[in-house]
Amino acid sequence: MNTKEPNFSSLPTHGKSNVPGRYFTYLNPFNFRKHGTKAKAFIALLLVCFFWGTTWVASKEAVSHMPALQMAGMRQFFGGTCYILFFLLKGSRFPKGKEWRTILVLGFLNFTLSNGLSTWGVKYISAGLGSIIGAIFPLWLVVIGLFGSQTKLQNKTILGLLIGFAGICIIFYEHLNDFFNGDFRFGIFLSLAATWSWAFGTLYTKKHAASFNPYFSLGLQMFISGIALISTAHISNDALPYKEIPWQSWAGIAYLVIFGSVISFIAYLYALQNLPTEQVSIYAYINPIVAVLLGWILFGEMLTPFIIAGVLVTLYGVYLVNRSIMKMK
């Protein structure tokens, strides 16, 4: 999804992990030897809630002045480079053999497709709308699971699905006329496709959680995907010469790398180590609200009672689905 936070669905968390515990302790790049206070952890969580919400707006500004795939590729390339250099300095090893297969598949699903498509999508729709669509991906996890799982859905899950989609309908009530615009329809399709890719990437992550350093893996996924997206932009002749990229786009890319990837990532890990996973997960509900409000303030994006109500209803539906999924684990 757009400027997305990394897919941590199978990475070590506070209390639960699909990755062996020793990797959480030994391979954690920030390895805080002494756990911080809860106050500091809450501050870190607030930073995540805010900065990951602002990335949608930063992406919107950046792609307003340059091709979207080129911008997404540059953001991922520089962000991935920061991670890789850090781990190399820490003496981490590169993956071997079959470990590369998981990295390549996840890089394709989570960054080349999901982040690339969602970034492309906000070129045609508002940052707020893109963030709302991005937030509904847990609903697709349930829908996809219906085709391959024999587990009976809980009533709360079904209710959450219905409420979530009802919220989307409320939001799009304000955009009915926009559907006559081909660019708007294309942006919606790209944003939805990004959530599908993210959902499949999440499911793949859960089935192929490896012992290889998952954090280093994220940097490699971003780096490889960045090269793929930049190459695609140049091959399709949809790329600006680097000297012609305006300062607004460079500023947006720098913001996304520094605040959207590096600082927010450190804050997320810190919060994750010192707070319960359920508390940390609230960032997913606050990010769209931040994006909607900033889009309204900075770009004059539409903000009406219907949109406000639709956002709250949608996020409540996603919340119910997430809660029911957690209880089934």
TORLOPA-721533 format. One record per residue (C-alpha): x, y, z; residue in three letters. Coordinates in pm, whole numbers, plus 50000, padded with zeros to 5 digits. Example, Ala and Ser with C-alpha at 12.3 -4.5 7.8 and 13.67 -1.06 7.14 Angstrom:
REM residues 2
<rec <51230; 49550; 50780>; 'ALA'>;
<rec <51367; 49894; 50714>; 'SER'>;
This chain:
REM residues 329
<rec <50000; 50000; 50000>; 'MET'>;
<rec <50107; 50355; 49970>; 'ASN'>;
<rec <50418; 50450; 50162>; 'THR'>;
<rec <50335; 50163; 50365>; 'LYS'>;
<rec <50489; 50058; 50691>; 'GLU'>;
<rec <50669; 49723; 50649>; 'PRO'>;
<rec <50466; 49404; 50672>; 'ASN'>;
<rec <50523; 49297; 51032>; 'PHE'>;
<rec <50249; 49037; 51044>; 'SER'>;
<rec <50494; 48758; 51115>; 'SER'>;
<rec <50776; 48950; 51275>; 'LEU'>;
<rec <50855; 48933; 51645>; 'PRO'>;
<rec <50606; 49108; 51866>; 'THR'>;
<rec <50550; 49172; 52234>; 'HIS'>;
<rec <50453; 48836; 52371>; 'GLY'>;
<rec <50399; 48644; 52046>; 'LYS'>;
<rec <50618; 48559; 51753>; 'SER'>;
<rec <50620; 48340; 51447>; 'ASN'>;
<rec <50996; 48389; 51430>; 'VAL'>;
<rec <51213; 48207; 51684>; 'PRO'>;
<rec <51266; 48420; 51993>; 'GLY'>;
<rec <51644; 48416; 51969>; 'ARG'>;
<rec <51622; 48609; 51643>; 'TYR'>;
<rec <51416; 48876; 51809>; 'PHE'>;
<rec <51688; 48927; 52069>; 'THR'>;
<rec <52001; 48869; 51863>; 'TYR'>;
<rec <51900; 49010; 51526>; 'LEU'>;
<rec <51698; 49308; 51644>; 'ASN'>;
<rec <51907; 49588; 51492>; 'PRO'>;
<rec <51830; 49828; 51773>; 'PHE'>;
<rec <51855; 49566; 52050>; 'ASN'>;
<rec <51767; 49786; 52346>; 'PHE'>;
<rec <51950; 49618; 52630>; 'ARG'>;
<rec <51730; 49791; 52883>; 'LYS'>;
<rec <51366; 49827; 52811>; 'HIS'>;
<rec <51248; 50186; 52813>; 'GLY'>;
<rec <50969; 50329; 53019>; 'THR'>;
<rec <50612; 50302; 52903>; 'LYS'>;
<rec <50600; 50679; 52872>; 'ALA'>;
<rec <50878; 50671; 52612>; 'LYS'>;
<rec <50707; 50380; 52437>; 'ALA'>;
<rec <50382; 50576; 52411>; 'PHE'>;
<rec <50572; 50872; 52267>; 'ILE'>;
<rec <50729; 50637; 52012>; 'ALA'>;
<rec <50383; 50504; 51925>; 'LEU'>;
<rec <50251; 50858; 51880>; 'LEU'>;
<rec <50537; 50926; 51637>; 'LEU'>;
<rec <50441; 50616; 51438>; 'VAL'>;
<rec <50073; 50715; 51432>; 'CYS'>;
<rec <50159; 51062; 51305>; 'PHE'>;
<rec <50448; 51002; 51066>; 'PHE'>;
<rec <50301; 50698; 50892>; 'TRP'>;
<rec <49983; 50900; 50846>; 'GLY'>;
<rec <50175; 51187; 50690>; 'THR'>;
<rec <50346; 50961; 50435>; 'THR'>;
<rec <50027; 50956; 50229>; 'TRP'>;
<rec <50032; 51333; 50204>; 'VAL'>;
<rec <50406; 51340; 50128>; 'ALA'>;
<rec <50352; 51087; 49850>; 'SER'>;
<rec <50066; 51293; 49708>; 'LYS'>;
<rec <50288; 51601; 49693>; 'GLU'>;
<rec <50582; 51413; 49542>; 'ALA'>;
<rec <50383; 51240; 49265>; 'VAL'>;
<rec <50217; 51569; 49175>; 'SER'>;
<rec <50548; 51673; 49019>; 'HIS'>;
<rec <50695; 51349; 48882>; 'MET'>;
<rec <50596; 50998; 48760>; 'PRO'>;
<rec <50458; 50790; 49046>; 'ALA'>;
<rec <50646; 50464; 48984>; 'LEU'>;
<rec <50975; 50648; 48955>; 'GLN'>;
<rec <50907; 50828; 49283>; 'MET'>;
<rec <50805; 50507; 49464>; 'ALA'>;
<rec <51114; 50333; 49331>; 'GLY'>;
<rec <51348; 50610; 49446>; 'MET'>;
<rec <51188; 50617; 49789>; 'ARG'>;
<rec <51229; 50241; 49828>; 'GLN'>;
<rec <51581; 50239; 49684>; 'PHE'>;
<rec <51710; 50503; 49926>; 'PHE'>;
<rec <51518; 50360; 50223>; 'GLY'>;
<rec <51640; 50009; 50149>; 'GLY'>;
<rec <51996; 50135; 50110>; 'THR'>;
<rec <51982; 50289; 50460>; 'CYS'>;
<rec <51876; 49956; 50609>; 'TYR'>;
<rec <52129; 49751; 50416>; 'ILE'>;
<rec <52421; 49978; 50509>; 'LEU'>;
<rec <52317; 49966; 50874>; 'PHE'>;
<rec <52308; 49587; 50884>; 'PHE'>;
<rec <52632; 49549; 50693>; 'LEU'>;
<rec <52802; 49777; 50946>; 'LEU'>;
<rec <52654; 49556; 51220>; 'LYS'>;
<rec <52814; 49252; 51053>; 'GLY'>;
<rec <52491; 49087; 50939>; 'SER'>;
<rec <52513; 48822; 50671>; 'ARG'>;
<rec <52332; 48820; 50340>; 'PHE'>;
<rec <52059; 48557; 50291>; 'PRO'>;
<rec <52147; 48224; 50138>; 'LYS'>;
<rec <51977; 47980; 49904>; 'GLY'>;
<rec <51603; 47950; 49953>; 'LYS'>;
<rec <51596; 48254; 50182>; 'GLU'>;
<rec <51618; 48469; 49868>; 'TRP'>;
<rec <51296; 48320; 49729>; 'ARG'>;
<rec <51092; 48449; 50022>; 'THR'>;
<rec <51260; 48789; 50003>; 'ILE'>;
<rec <51194; 48821; 49629>; 'LEU'>;
<rec <50829; 48713; 49656>; 'VAL'>;
<rec <50758; 48945; 49949>; 'LEU'>;
<rec <50945; 49229; 49784>; 'GLY'>;
<rec <50729; 49186; 49475>; 'PHE'>;
<rec <50399; 49165; 49667>; 'LEU'>;
<rec <50460; 49419; 49943>; 'ASN'>;
<rec <50671; 49682; 49774>; 'PHE'>;
<rec <50682; 49649; 49395>; 'THR'>;
<rec <50307; 49590; 49368>; 'LEU'>;
<rec <50146; 49714; 49688>; 'SER'>;
<rec <50354; 50024; 49754>; 'ASN'>;
<rec <50408; 50096; 49386>; 'GLY'>;
<rec <50038; 50075; 49300>; 'LEU'>;
<rec <49916; 50270; 49602>; 'SER'>;
<rec <50169; 50546; 49530>; 'THR'>;
<rec <50052; 50553; 49170>; 'TRP'>;
<rec <49692; 50561; 49293>; 'GLY'>;
<rec <49727; 50885; 49493>; 'VAL'>;
<rec <49827; 51060; 49175>; 'LYS'>;
<rec <49459; 51037; 49075>; 'TYR'>;
<rec <49274; 51036; 49408>; 'ILE'>;
<rec <49313; 51224; 49735>; 'SER'>;
<rec <49571; 51123; 49994>; 'ALA'>;
<rec <49291; 51077; 50247>; 'GLY'>;
<rec <49091; 50846; 50024>; 'LEU'>;
<rec <49403; 50645; 49941>; 'GLY'>;
<rec <49480; 50599; 50310>; 'SER'>;
<rec <49124; 50487; 50386>; 'ILE'>;
<rec <49133; 50226; 50109>; 'ILE'>;
<rec <49472; 50112; 50237>; 'GLY'>;
<rec <49330; 50061; 50586>; 'ALA'>;
<rec <49070; 49805; 50473>; 'ILE'>;
<rec <49320; 49535; 50377>; 'PHE'>;
<rec <49236; 49323; 50688>; 'PRO'>;
<rec <48888; 49281; 50539>; 'LEU'>;
<rec <49043; 49120; 50232>; 'TRP'>;
<rec <49235; 48879; 50458>; 'LEU'>;
<rec <48903; 48745; 50580>; 'VAL'>;
<rec <48751; 48734; 50231>; 'VAL'>;
<rec <49056; 48550; 50090>; 'ILE'>;
<rec <49050; 48315; 50389>; 'GLY'>;
<rec <48694; 48210; 50305>; 'LEU'>;
<rec <48826; 48027; 49998>; 'PHE'>;
<rec <49098; 47830; 50173>; 'GLY'>;
<rec <49003; 47794; 50537>; 'SER'>;
<rec <48762; 47555; 50701>; 'GLN'>;
<rec <48742; 47774; 51013>; 'THR'>;
<rec <48394; 47908; 51071>; 'LYS'>;
<rec <48374; 48285; 51080>; 'LEU'>;
<rec <48278; 48438; 51412>; 'GLN'>;
<rec <47973; 48660; 51428>; 'ASN'>;
<rec <48197; 48954; 51520>; 'LYS'>;
<rec <48405; 48895; 51206>; 'THR'>;
<rec <48097; 48895; 50983>; 'ILE'>;
<rec <47965; 49206; 51157>; 'LEU'>;
<rec <48301; 49378; 51112>; 'GLY'>;
<rec <48304; 49296; 50741>; 'LEU'>;
<rec <47955; 49435; 50692>; 'LEU'>;
<rec <48029; 49750; 50893>; 'ILE'>;
<rec <48359; 49804; 50713>; 'GLY'>;
<rec <48208; 49785; 50368>; 'PHE'>;
<rec <47914; 49998; 50482>; 'ALA'>;
<rec <48161; 50266; 50586>; 'GLY'>;
<rec <48324; 50255; 50243>; 'ILE'>;
<rec <47981; 50303; 50084>; 'CYS'>;
<rec <47920; 50608; 50305>; 'ILE'>;
<rec <48254; 50758; 50199>; 'ILE'>;
<rec <48197; 50695; 49829>; 'PHE'>;
<rec <47854; 50854; 49847>; 'TYR'>;
<rec <48043; 51183; 49836>; 'GLU'>;
<rec <48239; 51067; 49531>; 'HIS'>;
<rec <47960; 50930; 49310>; 'LEU'>;
<rec <48006; 51203; 49051>; 'ASN'>;
<rec <48381; 51144; 49048>; 'ASP'>;
<rec <48326; 50795; 48905>; 'PHE'>;
<rec <48246; 50957; 48572>; 'PHE'>;
<rec <48612; 51063; 48568>; 'ASN'>;
<rec <48831; 50792; 48418>; 'GLY'>;
<rec <49140; 50901; 48612>; 'ASP'>;
<rec <48949; 50876; 48940>; 'PHE'>;
<rec <48829; 50523; 48858>; 'ARG'>;
<rec <49183; 50425; 48764>; 'PHE'>;
<rec <49317; 50562; 49093>; 'GLY'>;
<rec <49057; 50366; 49290>; 'ILE'>;
<rec <49143; 50047; 49102>; 'PHE'>;
<rec <49516; 50093; 49166>; 'LEU'>;
<rec <49454; 50155; 49536>; 'SER'>;
<rec <49231; 49848; 49568>; 'LEU'>;
<rec <49480; 49630; 49379>; 'ALA'>;
<rec <49748; 49748; 49624>; 'ALA'>;
<rec <49539; 49624; 49919>; 'THR'>;
<rec <49489; 49286; 49751>; 'TRP'>;
<rec <49863; 49250; 49698>; 'SER'>;
<rec <49930; 49351; 50059>; 'TRP'>;
<rec <49679; 49094; 50183>; 'ALA'>;
<rec <49840; 48814; 49979>; 'PHE'>;
<rec <50181; 48930; 50099>; 'GLY'>;
<rec <50064; 48910; 50459>; 'THR'>;
<rec <49934; 48557; 50411>; 'LEU'>;
<rec <50256; 48453; 50237>; 'TYR'>;
<rec <50459; 48600; 50522>; 'THR'>;
<rec <50267; 48396; 50778>; 'LYS'>;
<rec <50334; 48073; 50587>; 'LYS'>;
<rec <50700; 48138; 50513>; 'HIS'>;
<rec <50834; 48303; 50828>; 'ALA'>;
<rec <51206; 48236; 50805>; 'ALA'>;
<rec <51486; 48238; 51059>; 'SER'>;
<rec <51681; 48487; 50850>; 'PHE'>;
<rec <51694; 48836; 51005>; 'ASN'>;
<rec <51346; 48970; 50917>; 'PRO'>;
<rec <51450; 49333; 50958>; 'TYR'>;
<rec <51743; 49302; 50719>; 'PHE'>;
<rec <51502; 49124; 50486>; 'SER'>;
<rec <51279; 49433; 50474>; 'LEU'>;
<rec <51572; 49647; 50363>; 'GLY'>;
<rec <51660; 49400; 50089>; 'LEU'>;
<rec <51297; 49385; 49974>; 'GLN'>;
<rec <51282; 49764; 49951>; 'MET'>;
<rec <51616; 49791; 49771>; 'PHE'>;
<rec <51533; 49526; 49509>; 'ILE'>;
<rec <51182; 49662; 49458>; 'SER'>;
<rec <51320; 50013; 49422>; 'GLY'>;
<rec <51545; 49902; 49138>; 'ILE'>;
<rec <51254; 49714; 48976>; 'ALA'>;
<rec <51021; 50015; 48990>; 'LEU'>;
<rec <51282; 50264; 48867>; 'ILE'>;
<rec <51370; 50028; 48580>; 'SER'>;
<rec <51001; 49988; 48491>; 'THR'>;
<rec <50956; 50365; 48483>; 'ALA'>;
<rec <51254; 50412; 48250>; 'HIS'>;
<rec <51164; 50121; 48021>; 'ILE'>;
<rec <50810; 50257; 47982>; 'SER'>;
<rec <50950; 50607; 47914>; 'ASN'>;
<rec <50763; 50739; 48216>; 'ASP'>;
<rec <51056; 50884; 48406>; 'ALA'>;
<rec <51205; 51229; 48444>; 'LEU'>;
<rec <51579; 51294; 48405>; 'PRO'>;
<rec <51705; 51327; 48760>; 'TYR'>;
<rec <51824; 51685; 48707>; 'LYS'>;
<rec <51468; 51778; 48605>; 'GLU'>;
<rec <51299; 51639; 48916>; 'ILE'>;
<rec <51166; 51945; 49104>; 'PRO'>;
<rec <51260; 52021; 49462>; 'TRP'>;
<rec <50907; 51939; 49585>; 'GLN'>;
<rec <50953; 51577; 49478>; 'SER'>;
<rec <51303; 51554; 49624>; 'TRP'>;
<rec <51169; 51698; 49951>; 'ALA'>;
<rec <50886; 51443; 49948>; 'GLY'>;
<rec <51125; 51154; 49885>; 'ILE'>;
<rec <51361; 51273; 50159>; 'ALA'>;
<rec <51070; 51300; 50403>; 'TYR'>;
<rec <50943; 50952; 50315>; 'LEU'>;
<rec <51287; 50797; 50360>; 'VAL'>;
<rec <51385; 50978; 50681>; 'ILE'>;
<rec <51052; 51005; 50863>; 'PHE'>;
<rec <50840; 50743; 50687>; 'GLY'>;
<rec <51099; 50466; 50690>; 'SER'>;
<rec <51393; 50520; 50924>; 'VAL'>;
<rec <51260; 50722; 51221>; 'ILE'>;
<rec <50913; 50566; 51221>; 'SER'>;
<rec <51061; 50219; 51190>; 'PHE'>;
<rec <51285; 50272; 51494>; 'ILE'>;
<rec <50993; 50415; 51690>; 'ALA'>;
<rec <50773; 50122; 51588>; 'TYR'>;
<rec <51025; 49864; 51709>; 'LEU'>;
<rec <51072; 50051; 52036>; 'TYR'>;
<rec <50697; 50065; 52096>; 'ALA'>;
<rec <50659; 49701; 51999>; 'LEU'>;
<rec <50916; 49592; 52256>; 'GLN'>;
<rec <50766; 49791; 52542>; 'ASN'>;
<rec <50391; 49780; 52481>; 'LEU'>;
<rec <50140; 49500; 52410>; 'PRO'>;
<rec <50084; 49430; 52041>; 'THR'>;
<rec <49717; 49523; 52072>; 'GLU'>;
<rec <49810; 49874; 52187>; 'GLN'>;
<rec <50069; 49923; 51916>; 'VAL'>;
<rec <49821; 49816; 51648>; 'SER'>;
<rec <49615; 50133; 51701>; 'ILE'>;
<rec <49847; 50311; 51454>; 'TYR'>;
<rec <49652; 50140; 51174>; 'ALA'>;
<rec <49336; 50324; 51281>; 'TYR'>;
<rec <49496; 50662; 51342>; 'ILE'>;
<rec <49703; 50681; 51019>; 'ASN'>;
<rec <49398; 50733; 50791>; 'PRO'>;
<rec <49259; 51002; 51022>; 'ILE'>;
<rec <49592; 51189; 51011>; 'VAL'>;
<rec <49605; 51155; 50632>; 'ALA'>;
<rec <49246; 51277; 50586>; 'VAL'>;
<rec <49295; 51580; 50811>; 'LEU'>;
<rec <49630; 51679; 50659>; 'LEU'>;
<rec <49495; 51632; 50307>; 'GLY'>;
<rec <49212; 51869; 50397>; 'TRP'>;
<rec <49444; 52125; 50561>; 'ILE'>;
<rec <49730; 52118; 50308>; 'LEU'>;
<rec <49560; 52033; 49978>; 'PHE'>;
<rec <49203; 52141; 50043>; 'GLY'>;
<rec <49080; 51783; 49992>; 'GLU'>;
<rec <48710; 51733; 50050>; 'MET'>;
<rec <48609; 51679; 50413>; 'LEU'>;
<rec <48238; 51652; 50481>; 'THR'>;
<rec <48021; 51496; 50755>; 'PRO'>;
<rec <47964; 51194; 50527>; 'PHE'>;
<rec <48338; 51138; 50486>; 'ILE'>;
<rec <48405; 51180; 50859>; 'ILE'>;
<rec <48125; 50937; 50946>; 'ALA'>;
<rec <48237; 50693; 50676>; 'GLY'>;
<rec <48596; 50694; 50804>; 'VAL'>;
<rec <48486; 50622; 51161>; 'LEU'>;
<rec <48244; 50347; 51054>; 'VAL'>;
<rec <48503; 50185; 50827>; 'THR'>;
<rec <48774; 50186; 51093>; 'LEU'>;
<rec <48532; 50043; 51349>; 'TYR'>;
<rec <48455; 49757; 51110>; 'GLY'>;
<rec <48828; 49694; 51058>; 'VAL'>;
<rec <48876; 49704; 51435>; 'TYR'>;
<rec <48610; 49434; 51488>; 'LEU'>;
<rec <48768; 49214; 51221>; 'VAL'>;
<rec <49116; 49254; 51370>; 'ASN'>;
<rec <48989; 49172; 51719>; 'ARG'>;
<rec <48815; 48859; 51602>; 'SER'>;
<rec <49124; 48748; 51407>; 'ILE'>;
<rec <49345; 48793; 51713>; 'MET'>;
<rec <49112; 48577; 51922>; 'LYS'>;
<rec <49126; 48296; 51661>; 'MET'>;
<rec <49506; 48281; 51675>; 'LYS'>;
